[in-house]
């Protein structure tokens, strides 16, 4: 009877963890599917173009604020009840978003939806180490890794398909059934724990406010920098505010008896290096998912559904790599696996830096295969390296910081990409015009012209698309460089003994 109860509990834990992964998948997917359909939402709710991006921005600010707070919430509520509350709020606010009739109501629901979604992501990765013994970590990590990297990849095709066949509210209503199932089932599947509600009495609201201001000012600054300029008065003020509030938050938190974020984990070298690797992965992972649709929509004139089908190659490669990475993770040194992953990731990003304005599915196939295959090795081994040596009580806080760095990398990466696209394209246009005016036939052929037109204004579209493709290539090269930076940092995660194992 005892053996049966133990087996039943283990099976229940695995099912519960699976539902947690579904919740995380929904939270990450929500960003992508909404991004695909922002023009449709703008038209339906009559939102002015200058306010449209805030539908995404407020979600991201709330999400990135919640992620590092998840450790404290786990200590207060337990992992079990934190997930139940978070998935319930996420589901209810998804319904609220679907039935919003104005910009204001949609933004309010998106804030709460983003906060709830933000807690779901690190909860899953801390669950790997809190719910299972060490021998089960590779399997649990593989499941979580697949969901984490697959969601941003399939997001464009899911969003495009829903928008094409249904109305925009279904972008949010698709969350309802899995959300309700997860909220009702997980209380009976996940292990019980002792909540520490007495910690609420010592809740440091000032630290939370400082953290929220720092992350919000950084997110808004990154959003505005490509258009306004990184050194503009607005962006300088936002980045300065971020720096000051971050410093005050760090000082206050490190002195706190019960901090809302355990920053002391950053003193552990494998964990701090793992966080940097998570940041580098975020730049390339989210940057690629952002850059490919922009290029395919503007240069190749594809719609959302066609773009999604092309990007699915990355998702397929991730699915193939997941069991391989999971199997190797328990047998090989995470440093070597991480080095392999970031090497391959850098090559996949670098290959895309040599594409012409006529690049399409065939030219993008192998770079996507390499990036998708490498992504699992850039996520699973660094996660193990970063979290496995920490005491269990520090894992929830550490998981929050680790996952926040990936999202922060995505935000920085997209801002850098936009800076390159906005800042470099006009220069490429002028350079192409000058070469055509000088009679350079090779340039004309390179941008898809049979001959140099007597009136260059008739080739404006071809020139602009070629210039945009050149800027896109520079953005790919930038992301490849950051992946190489991550690769160069991996040796520093070795222990002081130099035995090659994380300390």
Secondary structure, DSSP 4 states (H G I P E B T S, - for coil): -HHHHHHHHHHHHHHHHHHHHHHHHHHHHHHHHHHHTHHHHHHHHT--HHHHTHHHHHHHHHHHHHHHHHHHHHHHHHHHHHHHHHHHHHHHHHHHHHT--SHHHHHHHHHHHHHHHHHHHHHHHHHHHHHS-GGGHHHHHHHHHHHHHHHHHHHHHHHHHHHHHS-TTHHHHHHHHHHHHHHHHHHHHSPP----GGGGGG--HHHHHHHHHHHHHHHHHHHHHHHH-TTSHHHHHHHHHHHHHHHHHHHHHHH-SS-SS-GGGGGSHHHHHHHHHHHHHHHHHHHHHHHHHHHHHHTS---HHHHHHHHHHHHHHHHHHHHHHHHHHTTS-HHHHHHHHHHHHHHHHHHGGG--TT--HHHHHHHHHHHHHHHHHHHHHHHHHHHTTS-HHHHHHHHHHHHHHHHHHHHHHHHHHHHHHHHHHHHHHHHHHHHHHTT-HHHHHHTT-SS--SSGGGGHHHHHHHHHHHHHHHHHHHHHHHHHHHHHHGGGGB-TT-SSSB-
